[in-house]
């Protein structure tokens, strides 16, 4: 069991949908931001299919979800958020997606990158991981190593003035094999409040969902010996 207490100088969270960073790592990112970490978020899809209304204006929903991301980011203290233009369910781990993530890594130059664990697929007998999460996780891993740190990957970036960047560690969330935890006892309620900024996705939720989030964080905290935690699988590079 490893309890992470240090905060990086810069962190980039790469997730599929606008509310994913908050539910996956919002407490950790808020804790780090409070400690002085510059936190950026990259969302790979438009989030436009986040509705079951057959008559919904999907372009309008995509616009609303960017506004919701702005509100959540402000509550958690993020520097900025970026959005790619892939439709929900339409992203693939290909050169275009990897190149977009590499570009962001080279621009932001994070010490730590957070993303979904693409190897976590089946969660019990009632849920399996969303395809967009899995694709985003694999593409982020492909972008971090070796692409972002190798000048022969996406050399066009260097022509634009973007040099290579070596990420120190990747934190995989939603993992079935955690090896580290972050104490979010001081930021759990802010994580929950930030998640509720995504009102388009939480139209039929109430206090029961807040309690679910608290219970999940409490269960993670048992693995770390703290009241509330978020769990990750950390992969470190270099010494």
N, C-alpha and C positions, 0 to 999 in steps of 0.2 A: 504494500500500500504506500503510495507516494502522494502526499498532500502538497500541492503547488502553492507557494506563498509569494514567490517573486512575480513581478509584472514586467512584461517586455516593454521596450520603448515604442514599438510599432506593431500592430496586428491587423491582419486582413481576414475577414470572415466571408467565405464563399458559399452561398447556399442557393437552392433552387427557387424558392418562392419567397415573397416579401415578408411573411411572418416566420419563416424558418430560423433566422438568426436568434430571435427572441426566445422561441420555445426550446431551441437546441443549446444555446450558450449565452442567453441574455444576462444571466447573473454574473457569469465570468467576465463578459465584456464590460459590464457596468463596473465591476470591482476594479478591473484593470484601468478603465477610463478614470475612475476616481483616484487611482494611484499615479496618474500622469501618462498612461499609454495613449498614443494616438491610434484610434480604432477606425477602420474603414470597413464597409460592407459592400460586397458585390453580389447582386441577385442575377441569376442566369436566365430566368424566364419572366414573361410579362405578368404571369399570375392571372391571366384573363379568363381562365376556365374555372376559377374559384367560385362557381355558382351552379345551382341546379335549375335555375330559371331558364327555360328554353327560349324566352324572348329577351333575355338580357342583352344590353349593349356592351359587347366584350371590350371594345376600345375604351369606352367610358370606365369600365371596371378596372382596366389596366391603369388608366390615369389615376383613379381613386386610390389604387393600391400603392402607387408611388407617393401620393400624399400621406397615406398611412405610414409608409416607411419613414418619411420625413419626420412625422410626429414621434414615432417610436425612437428613431435615432436621436432626436433632440432630448428625449427623456433619459436615454441611456448615456448621453454624452459623447456620441460618435462624431468624428471629424466630418465624414461625408458618406454618401451611398451612391453606388453606380448600378445601372441596370442594363442588361443585354436585351436583345429584342427577339428572343426565341419564344415561340408559342409553348404553352403548357403541353407536355407530352410529345413535343416535337424536337427536342434537343438530342444530339448524338455526340459521343466522344470522338470528335473528328478534329481535323486541323483548325478549322475555323473557331470552334469553341475553345480548344486548348490555347490557340493563339490569343484569343481575347483575354483569357485568364492570365497568360504569361505577360501580356502587355500591362495588365493591372498590377501584377506582382512587381514588374520592373519599374512602374511609375511610383508605387507606394513604398516599395522596399521594406516589407515587413520582416521582423524577426520570426514571427509565428504566423502561420496560416491555419485557420480553422475551417473544417468542411465536414459533410456527412461521411460516415464510414460506409463505403460502397459494398463492403463484404457482409454487412448486417442486412439480411434479407428477411428471414422469417422470425417474427416475434410471437412466440406461442402459437396458438391455433386460431387466433382471431385477427391477425394483422400481418401484412408483409409490406416491406418498404416500397415507397413510391418510386417509380422508374426515374422520375426527374431527380430525386435525391441520389439514386445510385449513379446515374450518368454524371451528375455534377461532381460527386465524390471522385469517381475515376478520372474525370477530366482535370480536376484540381491536382490530384496526385501526379498525373502526367505532366501538368504544367510546372509544378514545383520542382520535380526531379525526373529527368535532368534538364528539362527545356529552359526554365528561367535562368539558370546559371551557366548555360552553354552558349557561346556566341554563334555557334553554327545552327542553332534553332532560331527560327524567325529573325534572320539577319537584317531584314528590313527595319526592325526596330532600332538597330544601331544607326542606321542611316537617318533616323528621325531624332537621334540624340539620346535614345534610351539604352543604357548599358545593362549588362547582365546583373542578376542579383541572386545571391545564395540565401535561401530560407534556412533558418536554424532548426525549426521543428514544425511538425504538423500535428494538430490536435484533432482527432476524429471523434465527432459527437454521434450520439445515437448508436453507440457501439455495443456489441455483445461481449467484448473482451477489454474492459477498461483496465488501465494500469496507472492512472492518476486521477486525482480529484481536486476541485477548487471549492473552497469554502465560500458559499454565497449567502451566508446568514444575514449579512448586512445589506444585501442587494436583492434578495428574493422578491420583496414586495414591489420594487421598482421594475424588476423583470416582468412581473405579472401585469403591472400597470402599462408597461410598454407593449406587451402582447395585446392588451385590450385596446390599444390604439388602432389595431386592425379590425375595425368594427364591421367591415364588409364580410368578414369571415366568422364573426362571433355573434351573429344575430340571435341565436337561440340559446346562448349560454348565460350563466349567471354565477352566483356564489359557488355552485357545485364545481364549476370548472376551475375557479380559483383554489378551491380545496384540493382538487385533483392535482394541480401544479405544486401546491405545498406538500402534498403527500409524496409525490414523485421525488421532490427535492429532499424530503426527509429520508426516504428510502436510500437515495444516493448518499446522503450524509452518514448512514450507518457504516458504509464501506470506508469512510474517512475519519470517523470518530468526531464528527461535528454535527451541528443541528441540521444544516441544510447544505447540499452540495450539488455540483454538476460533475459528471464523470466523463472521462475521455480516454481514448487510446492515443498515447503520445509516441510519435516516431521522431527521433532526433538525428540530426546529421552532423558530422564532424566531431571534433573533440568535445 
